[in-house]
Amino acid sequence: MLKKIRVAANPGVSGWQAILPTRKPQSALNGSVCADYLVVGAGFAGLAAARRLSQIEPDAKIIILEACEVGEGPAGRNSGFMIDLPHDLSSQDYAGSAEIDKQQTLINRSAIAFAKSAFDEYSMPPEAMQCVGKTNAAATAKGLACNTQYAQHLERIGEDYHLLDAQQMQSMTGVDYYLGGLWTPGTAILQPANYISSLADGLTKNKNIHLFENSAVTNLDKQNASAADTLWRAKTKQGVVQAAKVILAVNGMIERFGYFQQRLMHVFTYASMTRVLTTSEVKQLGGEPTWAFTSADPMGSSIRRISGTGGDRIMVRNRFTYDPNMEVSEKRVASVAKDHRKAFDARFSMLRSVETEYSWGGRLCLSRNNVFATGEVEEGVFSACCQNGLGTAKGTAIGIIAAEQASAAQASLVPDYKKEELPKKLLPKPLMYLGANGYMHWKEMCAGKDK
Ligand SMILES: Cc1cc2nc3c(=O)[nH]c(=O)nc-3n(C[C@H](O)[C@H](O)[C@H](O)COP(=O)(O)OP(=O)(O)OC[C@H]3O[C@@H](n4cnc5c(N)ncnc54)[C@H](O)[C@@H]3O)c2cc1C
């Protein structure tokens, strides 16, 4: 590969990472090293892949290269909903076809079980992962209708749920904004930066796993192409890794390695977090100290009330933008933060004096046909990418799957996964850009008070 791979920046400061105690990152790669496996990317997919590889081949030497500090990328800047159930963002109510949704739920649950076993093994802090379920909150008649349709779908696929009325929503949140909710038990709620850095720190206690942070891969090429023992060589600014097998766990950035080009949709979503609420503000608000809402309308706002190490705060996530070059400016983040503010003020009128402390954006990678970008893309190079907006669970699952493919494992921890078709080709660039942005903007407008 001749062209230098450039890693896109992460815009804005993620509140999740900023409120954690300072963590000492692993040093950057310096010099030349050899390994059995190289994993590129230390998000959900990369760390799951490394952990699974170490379970299958305990003696294998595994190197992980991460472009930033762990937690700085999308894995540490999401809203932390590790969702078991169907969650198709492009649908009206998250539901897809019953058969695919049943299979996807089993896959997501394998991933959540894997994450929970890591949580236990590495004695992560309790707030890193809480298996408490989540609520789809409805603030409009349309939102209530989405919940009703979703409830019917859950019945069809044999899943549990519990409907909440306006009074129950108010008791939970302290505000009278919501008309109803639909609670499901299987979602794990993460403090994403806490979970992902605890996972990385836990993994590196294994003497055969070596993580290098601030070590972006700038070139990946094949050595000894004609020999039987082909090696891949990954270059970073100050070092080189040679490995027989490579797992690319870089989500949409895989396009810059030359794979799945014109097949991946690069979308940003954004979040803001308040400063710490004072004791009197917490009292004024009332309700429970922690809760986690996705919106009943897929284009609405996710809201979390958090307490614990980083203090009592509220997080708002909304807006999607289609940005095929995988970059957005700080100015864009500041502009979207105004939408977060509107959503916050509308819900929490008693907290209007509470300032926003952090606003940030992050990359998602989707495919038109809602499939992973996976498989052996070249001899010895495996992809664990394209999480379709649900990377906490799906990223974990595809990381496990890629590790099992690369190592030819005998048994799978994700037995329900079936080989999928390729991500569908995109439409011509201008059409995609205008179409995707126009469509998402219109859907966001239609979400009304759910946004
Ligand atoms: C605001 C926001 C809210 C979200 N909310 C949720 C949610 O509630 N639930 C959910 O499931 N998902 C959510 N997501 C999506 C989720 O964060 C992603 O789907 C998930 O992080 C994807 O995991 P991953 O491991 O595949 O990729 P990433 O987390 O993107 O990790 C890939 C890593 O690869 C590294 N990398 C890239 N190129 C290179 C290179 N050349 N060399 C070395 N390293 C490289 C990157 O720095 C990055 O750390 C949200 C995203 C955002 C931005």
The ligand as a Tripos MOL2 file, in Angstrom:
@<TRIPOS>MOLECULE
LIG
   53    58     1     0     0
SMALL
NO_CHARGES

@<TRIPOS>ATOM
      1 C1        -21.9660   10.3780   20.4050 C.3       1 LIG1
      2 C2        -22.0530    8.9160   20.0840 C.ar      1 LIG1
      3 C3        -22.9970    8.1210   20.7090 C.ar      1 LIG1
      4 C4        -23.0700    6.7470   20.4300 C.ar      1 LIG1
      5 N1        -23.8930    5.9730   21.1850 N.ar      1 LIG1
      6 C5        -23.8480    4.6240   21.0560 C.ar      1 LIG1
      7 C6        -24.5730    3.7890   21.9460 C.ar      1 LIG1
      8 O1        -25.2320    4.2580   22.8780 O.2       1 LIG1
      9 N2        -24.5130    2.4540   21.7500 N.ar      1 LIG1
     10 C7        -23.7360    1.8990   20.7620 C.ar      1 LIG1
     11 O2        -23.7150    0.6800   20.6370 O.2       1 LIG1
     12 N3        -23.0040    2.6670   19.9360 N.ar      1 LIG1
     13 C8        -23.0340    4.0060   20.0660 C.ar      1 LIG1
     14 N4        -22.2440    4.7880   19.2680 N.ar      1 LIG1
     15 C9        -21.4260    4.1270   18.2330 C.3       1 LIG1
     16 C10       -20.1850    3.4490   18.8140 C.3       1 LIG1
     17 O3        -19.4130    4.3520   19.5310 O.3       1 LIG1
     18 C11       -19.3590    2.8640   17.6840 C.3       1 LIG1
     19 O4        -20.1990    2.0780   16.8700 O.3       1 LIG1
     20 C12       -18.2430    1.9960   18.2660 C.3       1 LIG1
     21 O5        -17.3290    2.7920   18.9480 O.3       1 LIG1
     22 C13       -17.5600    1.2100   17.1650 C.3       1 LIG1
     23 O6        -16.6030    0.3990   17.7750 O.3       1 LIG1
     24 P1        -15.3200   -0.0840   16.9770 P.3       1 LIG1
     25 O7        -14.4210   -0.7400   17.9210 O.co2     1 LIG1
     26 O8        -15.7610   -0.8290   15.7800 O.co2     1 LIG1
     27 O9        -14.6950    1.2430   16.3880 O.3       1 LIG1
     28 P2        -14.0850    2.5200   17.1170 P.3       1 LIG1
     29 O10       -14.6710    2.6840   18.4500 O.co2     1 LIG1
     30 O11       -14.1800    3.6200   16.1270 O.co2     1 LIG1
     31 O12       -12.5750    2.0860   17.3320 O.3       1 LIG1
     32 C14       -11.6870    2.0280   16.2570 C.3       1 LIG1
     33 C15       -10.3530    2.4930   16.7620 C.3       1 LIG1
     34 O13        -9.4260    2.3620   15.6910 O.3       1 LIG1
     35 C16        -8.4970    3.3940   15.7980 C.3       1 LIG1
     36 N5         -7.8350    3.5690   14.4870 N.ar      1 LIG1
     37 C17        -8.3840    4.0020   13.3270 C.ar      1 LIG1
     38 N6         -7.4640    4.0430   12.3520 N.ar      1 LIG1
     39 C18        -6.3020    3.5990   12.9110 C.ar      1 LIG1
     40 C19        -4.9860    3.4240   12.4270 C.ar      1 LIG1
     41 N7         -4.6630    3.7180   11.1710 N.pl3     1 LIG1
     42 N8         -4.0350    2.9710   13.2820 N.ar      1 LIG1
     43 C20        -4.3450    2.6610   14.5740 C.ar      1 LIG1
     44 N9         -5.5860    2.8200   15.0850 N.ar      1 LIG1
     45 C21        -6.5520    3.2830   14.2600 C.ar      1 LIG1
     46 C22        -9.3420    4.5990   16.1960 C.3       1 LIG1
     47 O14        -8.5480    5.6050   16.8090 O.3       1 LIG1
     48 C23       -10.3360    3.9660   17.1410 C.3       1 LIG1
     49 O15        -9.9670    4.0970   18.4900 O.3       1 LIG1
     50 C24       -22.1960    6.1740   19.4780 C.ar      1 LIG1
     51 C25       -21.2440    6.9650   18.8330 C.ar      1 LIG1
     52 C26       -21.1610    8.3110   19.1410 C.ar      1 LIG1
     53 C27       -20.1300    9.1300   18.4480 C.3       1 LIG1
@<TRIPOS>BOND
     1     1     2 1
     2     2     3 ar
     3     2    52 ar
     4     3     4 ar
     5     4     5 ar
     6     4    50 ar
     7     5     6 ar
     8     6     7 ar
     9     6    13 1
    10     7     8 2
    11     7     9 ar
    12     9    10 ar
    13    10    11 2
    14    10    12 ar
    15    12    13 ar
    16    13    14 ar
    17    14    15 1
    18    14    50 ar
    19    15    16 1
    20    16    17 1
    21    16    18 1
    22    18    19 1
    23    18    20 1
    24    20    21 1
    25    20    22 1
    26    22    23 1
    27    23    24 1
    28    24    25 2
    29    24    26 1
    30    24    27 1
    31    27    28 1
    32    28    29 2
    33    28    30 1
    34    28    31 1
    35    31    32 1
    36    32    33 1
    37    33    34 1
    38    33    48 1
    39    34    35 1
    40    35    36 1
    41    35    46 1
    42    36    37 ar
    43    36    45 ar
    44    37    38 ar
    45    38    39 ar
    46    39    40 ar
    47    39    45 ar
    48    40    41 1
    49    40    42 ar
    50    42    43 ar
    51    43    44 ar
    52    44    45 ar
    53    46    47 1
    54    46    48 1
    55    48    49 1
    56    50    51 ar
    57    51    52 ar
    58    52    53 1
@<TRIPOS>SUBSTRUCTURE
     1 LIG1         1 GROUP 0 **** ****
